Amino acid sequence: MIPFIESQQVGEHGTIHRKLDSNSSVLRSFRGLHGQVIEGVGEAIGAGRIPIGAQLVPESIAIESKTSRALVREALRVLQSKGLVIARPRTGTRVRPVSEWDLLDPDVIRWRAGGIESAKQLRELLDLRGAIEPLAARHAARATTPAHLHKLQTAVDAMAVAVARSDWNAFTDADVEFHRGLLEAGGNQIVGQLAGPIESALRVRHALNLIPHELTAGVVASHQSIVDAIVDQDVLRSELASRRIVDVAGAEVISALLSRD
C-alpha cells in the first residue's frame, strides 16, 4: 500500500512533470474540501504520481488532506465514475489502467495534462478534432440556424478584440466559444457532446504554453473564413477551412513540443 502523494513532481527517468499554470484558462470543476480531494488525487493519478495498480488508502488521504474518511470515500466514488479507480471488497480501491479511464472526460483530460503522457494526449486530441470539426462544419453549412451563426460571429468578433489587446486568456475563451458553437451548429447532438473534451484540449494547450509567441490577425481571418463559408452554405469550403485551422494548430503544438526537447 502507498500513502497519498501530492507534492512529488519527478516522474519516470527523472522527467519533471509540467504543471499547469494556475493563472491559465483551465478551470477546475470542483470546489471546497470535497473538491480539493478530488482534484488532488485526480491530478496525482492523471500525472502518474500515483501509479497504475496502486492502492489508495482513505485513512492516509484523510490525514494528508485534513478531511474526514467519509468525505474521502465520496471523492473516490467520483473518481471511480470517471474510470480512474475501482473499489473491490478484498483489494480496496486501486488505480485502473489508463485504457479503462474515461479519456474524453474534461477533468481526466485536464489531470493528464500535467503528466508524462501530456504530449501523447494532445496529439490524440488533435486527431479527434481533425476527425470531428470538419464534419461539424459540413453539417453547419447545410443546416445551421441564425442563432448559431450569431454565436459563431460573436466569438470571432471577441477573438479580434483579444488579438488587438494581445490578451491570450480572452482569446482562448473566445476560441472555446467558437469551437463549441461550431460543434453545435450542425444540429448533431452526438457531435455537440464532444464540445467538452475539445474545450479541455484548447484550454490545456494554452495552459501548457503550446501556443504561438504572439496573436495575429491571421488567426481571426481563418475563423472568419469558416463563418463566411457557412453563411454561403458552401459545404466543401466550410470543411476545408475547418481542417486548415486544425492542421495549423497541430503544427504549432508539434513545433512547441520540439522546441522543448
TORKOL-182530 format. One record per residue (C-alpha): residue in three letters; x negated, y negated, z. Coordinates in pm, whole numbers, padded with zeros to 5 digits, always signed. Layout:
BEGIN
ALAXYZ ...
// end
This chain:
BEGIN
MET+00000+00000+00000 ILE-00115-00353-00064 PRO-00005-00675+00102 PHE+00149-00960-00091 ILE-00131-01156-00257 GLU-00057-01508-00380 SER-00382-01702-00387 GLN-00615-01466-00578 GLN-00697-01613-00922 VAL-00974-01388-01055 GLY-00850-01126-01298 GLU-00996-00826-01474 HIS-01363-00866-01572 GLY-01376-01192-01376 THR-01136-01376-01608 ILE-00982-01678-01442 HIS-00609-01681-01495 ARG-00479-02005-01642 LYS-00250-02185-01401 LEU+00047-02374-01533 ASP+00028-02750-01497 SER+00252-02837-01203 ASN+00346-03163-01376 SER+00443-02990-01701 SER+00786-02947-01851 VAL+00808-02582-01743 LEU+01098-02582-01500 ARG+01124-02339-01211 SER+01456-02160-01182 PHE+01462-02100-00807 ARG+01456-02335-00511 GLY+01440-02311-00131 LEU+01275-02038+00076 HIS+01451-01768-00122 GLY+01325-01926-00443 GLN+00969-01958-00311 VAL+00955-01584-00252 ILE+01100-01502-00593 GLU+00862-01744-00766 GLY+00558-01640-00563 VAL+00600-01266-00611 GLY+00723-01305-00969 GLU+00421-01515-01067 ALA+00182-01276-00891 ILE+00327-00977-01078 GLY+00356-01158-01411 ALA-00003-01281-01395 GLY-00133-00937-01298 ARG-00249-01030-00950 ILE-00021-00758-00815 PRO-00098-00461-01041 ILE+00136-00215-01209 GLY+00239+00061-00969 ALA+00154-00137-00656 GLN+00392-00101-00364 LEU+00544-00423-00234 VAL+00579-00431+00144 PRO+00871-00652+00256 GLU+00720-00694+00603 SER+00391-00822+00459 ILE+00567-01055+00218 ALA+00784-01189+00501 ILE+00475-01265+00711 GLU+00289-01429+00420 SER+00588-01640+00317 LYS+00710-01708+00674 THR+01059-01583+00589 SER+01284-01301+00706 ARG+01273-00946+00572 ALA+01637-00979+00469 LEU+01553-01279+00251 VAL+01257-01094+00101 ARG+01472-00792+00016 GLU+01721-01022-00154 ALA+01436-01178-00354 LEU+01309-00833-00455 ARG+01657-00746-00582 VAL+01636-01048-00814 LEU+01300-00924-00944 GLN+01447-00576-00987 SER+01727-00722-01201 LYS+01456-00859-01432 GLY+01286-00520-01456 LEU+00966-00618-01272 VAL+01009-00381-00980 ILE+01204-00069-00890 ALA+01312+00042-00542 ARG+01333+00411-00452 PRO+01404+00572-00112 ARG+01074+00755-00063 THR+00827+00547-00263 GLY+00955+00200-00171 THR+00950-00097-00408 ARG+00687-00073-00678 VAL+00584-00281-00978 ARG+00707-00132-01306 PRO+00508-00113-01633 VAL+00526-00425-01850 SER+00715-00231-02117 GLU+01006-00199-01873 TRP+01026-00572-01787 ASP+01290-00796-01941 LEU+01034-00967-02165 LEU+01290-01212-02306 ASP+01393-01337-01964 PRO+01283-01704-01942 ASP+01145-01656-01590 VAL+00944-01350-01691 ILE+00802-01543-01988 ARG+00701-01825-01755 TRP+00545-01592-01497 ARG+00343-01403-01759 ALA+00210-01731-01900 GLY-00044-01765-01620 GLY-00192-01419-01669 ILE-00445-01238-01885 GLU-00175-01148-02142 SER-00077-01511-02194 ALA-00219-01532-02547 LYS-00063-01199-02647 GLN+00274-01313-02519 LEU+00254-01641-02709 ARG+00173-01462-03034 GLU+00465-01225-02983 LEU+00700-01516-02911 LEU+00579-01688-03227 ASP+00664-01370-03417 LEU+01012-01386-03265 ARG+01051-01749-03368 GLY+00932-01667-03718 ALA+01197-01399-03750 ILE+01486-01585-03589 GLU+01460-01960-03657 PRO+01453-01947-04040 LEU+01755-01716-04023 ALA+01931-01963-03794 ALA+01851-02246-04038 ARG+02004-02045-04323 HIS+02322-01988-04124 ALA+02335-02354-04022 ALA+02318-02468-04386 ARG+02622-02253-04459 ALA+02837-02305-04153 THR+02730-02588-03922 THR+02966-02846-03774 PRO+02942-03226-03738 ALA+02886-03180-03364 HIS+02587-02953-03423 LEU+02445-03188-03685 HIS+02477-03477-03441 LYS+02290-03277-03176 LEU+02007-03196-03419 GLN+01976-03556-03540 THR+01982-03690-03185 ALA+01696-03457-03096 VAL+01491-03571-03397 ASP+01553-03936-03304 ALA+01435-03862-02949 MET+01120-03699-03093 ALA+01048-04016-03291 VAL+01071-04227-02975 ALA+00844-03984-02788 VAL+00587-03989-03070 ALA+00585-04370-03072 ARG+00514-04363-02698 SER+00271-04068-02714 ASP+00488-03902-02449 TRP+00435-03526-02466 ASN+00685-03447-02188 ALA+00964-03639-02363 PHE+00865-03483-02696 THR+00882-03132-02551 ASP+01228-03199-02407 ALA+01347-03325-02747 ASP+01180-03033-02925 VAL+01357-02788-02696 GLU+01692-02956-02764 PHE+01630-02939-03139 HIS+01542-02571-03150 ARG+01822-02479-02911 GLY+02060-02673-03135 LEU+01925-02502-03447 LEU+01984-02155-03299 GLU+02340-02252-03206 ALA+02423-02440-03528 GLY+02495-02136-03743 GLY+02763-02004-03510 ASN+02593-01667-03450 GLN+02635-01614-03075 ILE+02371-01341-03054 VAL+02113-01567-03219 GLY+02226-01850-02991 GLN+02144-01643-02684 LEU+01779-01638-02790 ALA+01758-02010-02714 GLY+01645-01937-02357 PRO+01331-01739-02441 ILE+01241-01974-02725 GLU+01277-02273-02492 SER+01043-02099-02247 ALA+00794-02037-02528 LEU+00795-02406-02622 ARG+00753-02522-02263 VAL+00482-02269-02181 ARG+00286-02374-02489 HIS+00289-02731-02356 ALA+00206-02624-02001 LEU-00100-02433-02121 ASN-00203-02734-02334 LEU-00193-02531-02657 ILE-00085-02838-02848 PRO-00246-03090-03086 HIS-00454-03367-02936 GLU-00204-03629-03048 LEU+00152-03664-03168 THR+00201-03783-03525 ALA+00493-03895-03739 GLY+00447-03579-03946 VAL+00596-03361-03675 VAL+00910-03576-03674 ALA+00933-03560-04053 SER+00906-03181-04053 HIS+01203-03150-03816 GLN+01397-03415-04008 SER+01349-03208-04324 ILE+01546-02924-04165 VAL+01831-03155-04074 ASP+01837-03305-04424 ALA+01846-02960-04584 ILE+02132-02850-04357 VAL+02326-03168-04442 ASP+02277-03087-04812 GLN+02387-02727-04744 ASP+02067-02613-04912 VAL+02015-02265-04768 LEU+01674-02195-04917 ARG+01530-02537-04831 SER+01658-02507-04474 GLU+01492-02169-04431 LEU+01160-02280-04581 ALA+01147-02599-04373 SER+01208-02399-04056 ARG+00949-02138-04147 ARG+00695-02413-04215 ILE+00738-02550-03862 VAL+00688-02207-03704 ASP+00381-02140-03921 VAL+00226-02474-03823 ALA+00298-02407-03454 GLY+00132-02066-03483 ALA-00177-02214-03646 GLU-00201-02480-03374 VAL-00175-02221-03096 ILE-00438-01994-03252 SER-00671-02288-03310 ALA-00633-02400-02948 LEU-00696-02048-02819 LEU-01006-02001-03037 SER-01148-02332-02917 ARG-01140-02198-02560 ASP-01318-01871-02632 
// end
